[in-house]
Amino acid sequence: MNGVKLNNDEDLQLIARQILEKEGKAIFALAELLSDSFTQAVNLLVNCQGHVITCGVGTTGMIARRLAHLLCNVGCASLFLHAGDSLHGSSGALRSSDVLVILSKSGETAETTQLAKIVHPRGTPIISITACPESSLGKLSTVILQIPPSDEIDPYDGLMGVGSSLISAALCDALVFAVWKRKGTSNQEFVNGHPGGIVAHLKLQNQ
């Protein structure tokens, strides 16, 4: 139905159900792809002596920013690095003691691939989340976390990252949960990192 305008409410609901079903199947397919590389990625994050730096472009950049935030929640010092800025001096922030996590469906995104090429000689471990392990990014990576292709979900013949971004976000959630369990971050430590918002309010109620 590319380029077809839908005015019927029932057709719109049908399309929505179909997309949700396809995305659900893609998440299950992702679970089947988990392997020892996932554990390797978790260990790199948990044992990082510097900062975990996340990076992506466009929609995956938003997922990368979210990943950095969630990792901080479980006691893993993390920062988001804008891919464009990284090519104008900000890549200098990365050291061998850091871990770089790059999200790129194709593994050929110009900005993130260039960043990987810059930091690879420094010995900075690179974790890539990509659907193409044989890509340029994959070849520069220390650990590859493969996501299933989602071209049948993504609009415009797979060019718009809808399903792929959801799958990447789900994998990031699994990483955060595993890091939390490996580090053993307590509920109190989590609350201490949230002095504002509803979490702080609930904390005060329980004191």
N, C-alpha and C positions, 0 to 999 in steps of 0.2 A: 504493500500500500504506500510506497514511497511517493510523495508529492500529491497524495489524495487527501482532500479535506473531508473530515468526518463531522457530520452534524447530528447524527443519531446518537442519543445518549447510551443506548444499549450497546452499540458498536464500540463506543469509547470504553465502556466498562469491560467489554470482552477483550479489547486490546490490552487494557491494564492487567486483567487476570492472566492473559497469555505471557506478558512480560514478567510478572511476578513468578509464575510457574517456571519460566525459563531461567530466571535468576536463582530460584531455589535449587534447580537441578545443577546449575553451575557451582553453587556453594558445595553441594554434595560431591561434585567432581573434584573440587579443590581439596576436600578432605582426603580423597583417594590419592592425591598427588603428594601428600606429606611424606617425608622420608627423613633420613639421617641429616640431611642438609638443614632441616628445620631446627633440630637440636643443636647443630653447629652454630646456627645464627643466634639462637637463644644464649648459648654460652659466650659468644662474642659480645653480645649486649650486656650480659650480667657481669662479665669480667673486664669490661672496658675501663681503662684507667684514666681516660680523658672524658670527652663528651661524645655522645651519639649524635651525629649530624644527619638529618633527614633532608631529602631533596627530591623534587619532581617539578613537572611543568604543567600548567593548566589544571585540569581536574585532578590529576595525580599529585600535583603540587599541594592541593588542598588536603588530600589524603595524607601526604607526607607531613604537613603541618599538624594535622590531627594526631598522627602517630607520635610525634615529638611531645605533644602535650600529654598524651596518655602515658607515655613512658615516664615522664616526670612524676605522674601520679603514683607510680609504683616504685619510686626511688631510684630511677635510672636517669641521670642527668642528660638531658637531650635538648637540642636546639634545631630549628628549621632554618635551612640556608636557601635563599632564593637562587634558582638556577642561573638567572640572568646576571645577578650581582656576583655570583661565584666566578664569572669570567672577566670580571672587572676589578679584581683584587681580593675579593672576599674568600677565595679559595685558600688564601694564605693562612686562614684560621685553622685549617686542618693539619693535624700532626699524626705521627705513627701511633700515638697513644689513643687516638680517637677511632671511632667506627663510623663509616659513611654508609647510610642506607639510601639507595636510589630506587625510585619507582618509575618504571617506563614499560608500558605494554609491549611496544615494539623492540625496545632495547636499542633503538637507533635514534632517539631524540637527540638533536644536535647539542643542546646545552648540557644535558646531563652526561652524555657520552664524553664530551670534552672535559667536563669536570673530573670524570673517572680517569681520563688520560693524564690529567694534571697531578692528581694525588696518588695514583698507582705507584710511581717511582719512589714515593716517600715511605712506602710500606704501610700505608693506611688500609686496614681491612675494609673491603667493600662488600656489602650485602645488596644484591639486586633482587627486586621483585618484578618479574617480567614474564610474558608469555612466550618469549623467544630466547631460550638458553644459549643458542648458537649465535646470538647477535653480537655486535661490537661491545655492548655493555657486558654481556655474559662472559665474554672472553677476558674482560678486565676484572672480573669479580672474584672475590675469595669464596663466597657462598652464593649460590643461586637458589632463590625460592620461586619455583615456577607456578604461574597461574594458568588455568585453562583458557584457551582462546574463546572469545565471546562475540565474534563477529555477527552471529545471528541475533544477538541481543542489541548491540550497539547500532544506533541509527546511522544513516548515510554510509551504508556498506561497511560498517565497523569503524568508521572514522571518528564518531562521537563517543567518548568514553562514558557510557552509562553503566552497562553490565560489568565492564572491566574495572571501573573504579569501585563498584560495589564489592567485587571479588577481592580486589586489592585491600579494601578497607576491612573485609572479613578476615583476611590473612593477617593484617596488622593487629586486629583484635586478638587473634590467637597468639601472636607473638607477645603482646602485652600481658595477656593472661599467664602465659608460660613463664615470662620473666618475673611476674609477681610471685608465682608459686616457687620458682627457683630461688629468688632472693628472700622469700619469706617476709615481705613487707607487711607489717601489722596494720590493723584497722586504725589504731591510734596514730601511727606514722602518717597514714593517709589523711586523717582528719587534721593533723597538725599542719599539713600543707595546704589547707583550705580555710584560711582565716576569714574569708568572705563568703557571701551567698548562703544558700540553704544549709550547706554542710556545717558552716560555722554556727548557724542558728540552732541546728539539732545538737551540736556539740555543747552549746551553752545550756540547752534544756536538760542534757544528761549529767551536767556537773552538779 
